[in-house]
Amino acid sequence: MFDVAVFASLFVTLFVIMDPPGIMPIFLALTAGRPAKVQRKMAFQAVCVAFGVIAVFGLLGHQILAYLHVSVPALMIAGGLLLLLIALDLLTGKTEEPQQTKDVNVALVPLGMPLLAGPGAIVSVILAVQDADGASAQVSVWAAIVAMHVVLWLTMRYSLLIIRVIKDGGVVLVTRLAGMMLSAIAVQQIINGVTQVVQGT
């Protein structure tokens, strides 16, 4: 009742796309300055939101996109633009003032979506669920999705230990680096979306 090959294939794909090590500095930057208890709560909220989005699209992805008349490239471009706005805030330090009042919003956007549950992860899950023939393959697909989100939660949960070591100055540096990384991810996502639009015409 369990297909190891299907599990491993989707888990590795999601690991590369969702990139837990790469999420760590972005999470630290977005949650800097908050109490540890709030940061742990935000890590859990972000993973729950990401899992919820992934699960909904895994079950109803094709129907949702078809009903809204939204193409996958359009989803990628929109996600890239949203990430780019967040990245610019990180680079310019604009997240430092309002962060105390936007705990839930940061956990939902951009952490839960589109950072964790981005277009790449959504499309991968939609295709994996569609291609999974039989109960064992379906179980393996959903097991991989759950396992990936557990890894993401553990990564963010224990990345908080880094804050104790690097202190405030290090957090500022991590924030700027995260902004650069996030802007590059955003631009690449937009390029991928535009490329697919051009190739499809």
C-alpha positions in Angstrom: 0.0 0.0 0.0 3.0 2.3 -0.3 5.0 3.3 -3.4 8.5 4.3 -2.3 9.4 5.6 -5.8 6.4 7.9 -6.0 7.0 9.2 -2.4 10.7 9.8 -3.1 10.1 11.5 -6.4 7.5 14.0 -5.1 9.4 14.6 -1.8 12.6 15.5 -3.6 10.7 17.7 -6.1 9.0 19.6 -3.3 12.2 19.9 -1.3 14.0 21.5 -4.3 11.0 23.8 -5.0 10.0 24.8 -1.4 13.7 24.9 -0.4 13.7 24.6 3.5 17.3 25.8 3.9 16.5 28.8 1.7 13.3 29.6 3.6 15.2 29.8 6.9 16.8 33.3 6.4 13.6 34.7 4.9 11.6 33.4 7.9 14.2 34.9 10.3 14.0 38.2 8.5 10.2 38.4 8.4 9.8 37.4 12.1 12.7 39.3 13.6 11.9 41.3 16.7 9.0 39.2 17.8 8.8 37.1 21.0 10.0 33.5 20.5 6.5 32.2 21.3 5.0 34.4 18.5 7.7 33.2 16.1 7.0 29.6 16.8 3.3 30.2 16.4 3.9 31.9 13.0 6.1 29.0 11.8 3.2 26.6 12.6 0.6 29.0 11.0 2.7 29.3 7.9 3.0 25.6 7.5 -0.7 25.0 8.1 -1.6 27.6 5.5 0.8 26.1 3.0 -0.5 22.6 3.6 -4.1 23.8 3.3 -3.4 25.6 0.0 -1.4 22.6 -1.4 -4.2 20.2 -0.3 -7.0 22.2 -1.9 -5.1 22.5 -5.2 -4.1 18.8 -5.0 -7.7 17.8 -4.8 -9.4 20.5 -6.9 -6.5 22.2 -8.7 -7.6 21.7 -12.3 -11.2 22.6 -11.6 -10.2 25.8 -9.7 -7.9 27.1 -12.4 -10.4 26.2 -15.1 -13.3 27.9 -13.3 -11.2 31.1 -12.8 -9.8 30.9 -16.3 -6.3 31.3 -14.8 -3.4 29.6 -16.5 -0.4 28.2 -14.7 2.0 30.9 -16.2 -0.4 33.6 -15.0 -0.2 32.1 -11.5 3.6 32.0 -11.7 3.8 35.7 -12.8 1.4 36.9 -10.1 3.3 35.0 -7.4 6.6 36.4 -8.6 5.3 40.0 -8.5 4.0 39.5 -5.0 7.3 38.0 -3.9 9.2 40.9 -5.5 7.2 43.5 -3.5 8.1 41.6 -0.3 11.7 41.4 -1.3 11.9 45.2 -1.9 10.5 45.8 1.6 13.2 43.5 3.0 16.0 45.2 1.1 14.9 48.7 2.1 14.1 47.8 5.7 10.4 48.8 5.5 9.3 45.7 7.3 10.9 46.8 10.6 8.3 49.3 11.7 4.9 47.6 11.1 6.1 44.0 11.9 4.7 44.1 15.5 1.2 44.6 14.3 1.1 42.1 11.4 1.9 38.8 12.9 -0.9 36.9 11.3 -0.5 38.6 7.9 3.2 37.7 7.7 2.4 34.1 8.5 -0.3 33.9 5.8 1.4 36.1 3.2 4.2 35.8 2.2 5.3 32.9 4.4 2.3 30.5 3.9 1.7 31.6 0.3 3.4 32.2 -2.1 6.8 31.4 -0.4 5.9 27.9 0.8 2.8 27.1 -1.3 4.0 28.8 -4.5 3.1 28.1 -8.1 5.9 25.6 -8.5 4.8 23.5 -5.6 1.1 23.8 -6.5 1.7 22.7 -10.1 3.9 19.8 -9.0 1.3 18.5 -6.5 -1.5 18.9 -9.1 0.5 16.8 -11.6 1.5 14.2 -9.0 -2.1 13.6 -7.8 -3.2 13.4 -11.4 -0.6 10.9 -12.4 -1.0 8.7 -9.3 -2.8 5.5 -10.3 -4.2 3.4 -7.6 -4.6 3.7 -3.8 -0.9 3.0 -3.0 0.3 5.8 -5.3 -2.2 8.3 -3.9 -1.2 7.4 -0.3 2.5 7.8 -1.3 1.8 11.3 -2.9 0.0 12.6 0.2 2.6 11.1 2.5 5.3 13.0 0.6 3.2 16.2 0.9 2.8 15.8 4.7 6.5 14.8 5.2 7.6 17.9 3.3 5.5 20.2 5.5 6.9 18.5 8.7 10.4 19.2 7.4 9.5 22.9 6.7 8.0 23.3 10.2 11.1 21.8 11.8 13.4 24.0 9.7 11.6 27.2 10.7 11.0 26.1 14.3 14.7 25.5 15.0 16.0 28.3 12.9 15.0 30.5 15.8 18.0 29.2 17.7 20.1 31.1 15.1 18.6 34.4 16.3 20.1 33.9 19.7 23.5 33.6 18.2 23.6 36.3 15.6 21.8 39.0 17.7 20.3 42.2 16.3 23.1 43.1 13.9 23.1 39.7 12.4 19.3 39.9 11.9 19.7 43.0 9.9 22.3 41.3 7.7 20.1 38.3 7.3 17.2 40.5 6.3 19.2 42.2 3.5 20.5 38.8 2.3 17.0 37.4 2.4 15.7 40.3 0.4 18.4 39.7 -2.3 17.5 35.9 -2.4 13.8 36.6 -2.5 14.1 39.1 -5.3 16.1 36.7 -7.4 13.5 33.9 -6.8 10.7 36.4 -7.7 12.4 37.5 -10.9 13.1 33.9 -11.9 9.5 33.0 -11.3 8.3 35.9 -13.5 10.7 34.9 -16.2 9.5 31.3 -16.1 5.9 32.4 -16.4 6.6 34.8 -19.3 8.6 32.1 -21.0 5.7 29.6 -20.8 3.3 32.2 -22.1 5.6 32.9 -25.1 6.2 29.2 -25.8 2.4 28.6 -25.7 1.6 31.3 -28.3 
